[in-house]
Amino acid sequence: MSNNGSQELCKKLTLTEHEVSLIKKLVLECETYEALHMPIVWQNLLERPANAINDFLYYVNGELVGYLTLNDTDPVLNELVGVVHPAYRRRGIFRQLLHAVREEHHRPDEKQLFLTCEHTSSSGHGFIQAIGAKHIVSEYEMVCTDFQERRAFDEHLSFRKAESSDLETIIKIQSAGFGYPEDFTRLRVLHHAQDPHHRYYLLVYGEEPVGCQEPVGSLRLDYGEEAVGIFAVSIHPDYQSRRYGRQMLEEAVSVIRSHSHKLIFLYVRVENERAVKLYRSCGFTVRTIYDYYSMDL
């Protein structure tokens, strides 16, 4: 193919349904080419708040050949995910898209940016090596393929949907469970609690009324178009090593399956062997690995 032709980079506050359909077509072509699974939350693309430019599209002769998006579902950091059509690679298109992100998100108060690259993407890792991005962490994406329910539960535990009055309790559980400062955790919990697609749940110990129950753990369910994600799974340190994590996970899967047949997935750090073992024992299998890199703006 010739390098000549009309080229245009578009920065978008919001996306039309037609643009999203073009993006899906491009992503599918790239996924098929390298047998990848791009972590794009499709429903978010049509629900942008229109207060920041988070989508960058690159056209050649009217054909969408490059796309870079910021997943803005986290209040603390943004994840960058992008693709370039296989026939248009090695032309500097992704560098131009990345430069456009730098132009829009260079202020000191901006959230930290991370490049997301699937572990098996040779082209993605080649580009990341070329720009000198620093590897931060890697995560398994695990999907529920053969749910193994044991039902060996502590009858004093109950699993329920959280109310707004439970948010401070959830913040304390997750702060203690993950070892993050409460202010950092509060930003995330309050942000996700405002999203109608995200729902927090509590695992509590004790009998009714609620005031007599002791909070033990919490997690969040994110409902997407094609799948439901289980996030922020945390048991308070005072209650760990009692198999409460498995009980809470089984309860979560039961809640999802009670009204949805969508795929169930979760993310877990590669080095978290204990959690990986738990998820495998419940019937989750690894679908892919995502590597995250910090990007110097």
N, C-alpha and C positions, 0 to 999 in steps of 0.2 A: 504494500500500500504506500501511496505517496504521503509525504509529510505535509504537503500543501493542502490548503482548504481553509474555510472559515472556522475560526476557533473562538470560543467564548466561555469565560468563567463567570458563573452567576452565584451571587451570595443571596441567600433566601431567609427572610424572617419567617415566612410560612410557606407551606407546600400545597399545591393543588392535588386533587386525586389523580389527574393525568401525570403529574410529575412523580408521584409516588409509584404509579404503575410502571413508569420508565425506569425508576430506581430498582424496583423489584426485578424487572427483566434483566437489567445489567448485573445485579447481584447474583441472580440465578445462573447467568452465563459464567461468571467468575467462580462460583461455587462448583459448578459442574466441571470446569476446566481443571481445578486443583483438588476436587473432592473435599470442599470446605463447608463450614457452617458458620456464617457470619452472625455475630451477636447484635443484631439490630432489632430494637423494639418497634415494630411497625406501627402499632396504634399511636405511639407518641409522635410520629411524623405528621399526623393530621391534627394533632392537638398542641402544637407549639403555642406558647403564650404570647408570641409576637413582641417580645421585649429584648430579644437578642438574636443575632445571626448565628444559627447553629448548623445550617445545611449549605454545602458548597457543591455546585454541579458544573461539570466541564463538558462542553459540546464541541464536536467537530462536524462541520457541514450539517448541523441540525440534529446529529445523533449524540445521545448521551453516552459518553465513553469513560467518564470519571466521576466519582462521588466520594465526598468526605463528610461525615456527620459527627456531631458532638452529642453523646448521650448525656443529657442534662438532668437525669433523674436523681442524681446525688447532689446534695447541697454543698459538699466539700470538695469534690473533684469531678472532672469531666473525662470521659473515656472517648478517645478518637478512634473511629472505625472507618476505613475507606477501601475503595476498590478502583482499579483501572482495567478496562476491557483488555483481554490478552493481546489483541491485535494492535493495541495502541500503547503498549508499554515501552519503556526505555526512550521516552520522548520528553521526559521532564514534567509530565502532567501531574503526577502526585506531588512533586516538589512545589508546583504552582499552587495546588490546593492547600498544601501545608503552609505555604507563605501567606495565603489569604487568611488562614486561621490565625497566624501570628499577627497580622494586621488588625484583626478584630478583637483579639484576646491578649493584648500585651500589657494591660494595666496591672500595677502591683497588687490590686485588690481582687484580681481574677482568681477563680478557682484553679487548682493545679490540674494540668493536663497530662493524660497518659495515652500513649499509643497502644492499641490492642492488636495483637497479631496471633493468629492461630499457629500452634506449634508446628504443624505440618506444612505451612505455607513457605516454600522456599523463596518465592519472589518477595513476600513481605519481609522475611528476615534479611534478605539481601539488601533491601532498601534501608531497613533499620540499622544494619551494620554500616551502611554507607554514610548515614547522617550522624552516627555516633551516639544514638540514644542509649540510656542506661537501663538495664533490666532491673525491675523492682520485685516482682513476684509472679508466680504462675499458679493457675487454678485449673482443677478438673471441672468440666461440666458433666454432671452425672444425671442420667435419666432413669425413671422408674420403669423397668422392663419386666420384672417378675416379683411383684410385691410379696414379701414374706411376713405375714402377720402372725405374731405369737400370742398376743392378748394376755401375756403374763404380767398383768398390771397391778399396781398398788391401788387398792380400792379407795384409798383416802385421797387420791389425786383426781382432779377434774380439769378438763380442757374447755375453755370458753373464749368466745370472741371478746376482745377488749373494748371497753368504752373509753370515751374521752377522759374520764376521771382516772383511768388506769395508766395514762401515758407516763406520768412521773415514775410509777412503779416499773414500767417497762424500761425506762431510761436507766434506772438504778440496776436492774437485772443485766442489761446489755453492757453497761459500763463495767460492771464487776466481772461479767463473763468473758468479755473480750479484752479487758484491760485498757480501755480507752477512757480519757477524761470525760466527766459527765457533760461538760459544755459541748464537747465535740459530738457526743452521742445524742444530746438533746437536739442539736441542729438536724441530724439525720432523722430521728424518730418523728419530730414534729413536721418535718418536710414530707415524709412518706405518709404520715397520718392524714394529710390533706388531699392525697390522691385517691379518687374514688375506686381505682383499680387495685389499691393496696389495702390489706386488712391485717391488723395485728391480732394475735391470740396469746392468751395467758395459760400457763399450767400452774395450778394452785393446789396447796395441800391443806386438808381440813374439811370440816363440815360447814354447811350453811349456818347462819347468814354469812355474807361476803366478808364482813368485818372480822370473822373468826378464821378466815383462810390466810395461809401464808403463801405469798408468791414464790414460785420455784423456778419457772423458766418462761421464755417467750419466743415467738417467731413471727414472721410476716409472710403472708401469701400474696403474690402479685399475679393478677389475672390478666392474661394476654389474649390475643386473637386466637392463637393456635395452641397455647400451652399455659400452664400455671407454674410459677416459680416459688420455691420455698427458700426464704432468705432470713438472715439474722437469727439463726438457730442458736439459742443461748440458755444454758442452765447456770443458775447462780452457783458460785464456787462452794457455798455451804451445802449444796445438795448434789454435787457431782459424784460420780462413781457409784451411783445407785440405780443405774439403768433408766433414769428418768428421761434421758435424752431420747432413747428408743421409744418410750411410751409417748412422748410428745410428738415425735415424728410419725408414728403410726396413727395417732389421733389426727394429725394434719392431713395425711393421705386419705383417711376416712372421710374427713370433712370435704375435701376436694371431690372425691369420687361420689359423694352423696348427691351432687348436682352437676357434675361435669365429667366427660370422658376424654378431656384434653390430656395431652402429654404432660407429665409432671417432671420437673427438673430442679436441680440445685447446683450451686457452686461451692467448692471447697478447696482450700489451699493444698497444693501437692504435698507439702511437708507435714500436713496435719494427719498423720497416719491413723490416729485413734478415730477421728471422725470418718475418714475414708473407710475404715474397717466396719464401722457402724452402718454406714450407708450401703455398703456392699451386702452386709448381712440382711438388710431390709429389702434387697432386690434392686438396688440401683447399680447401674453400670456406667463406665466412663464412655462418653460419646466423643469428647475431644479435650484438648488442653489449650488454654489461652495464656499467652505470655504478655505481661504488661511492662511498658517501658516509659520512663519519665522523659519529657521533652523540654529542652531548654528554650524558653521563649525569647 
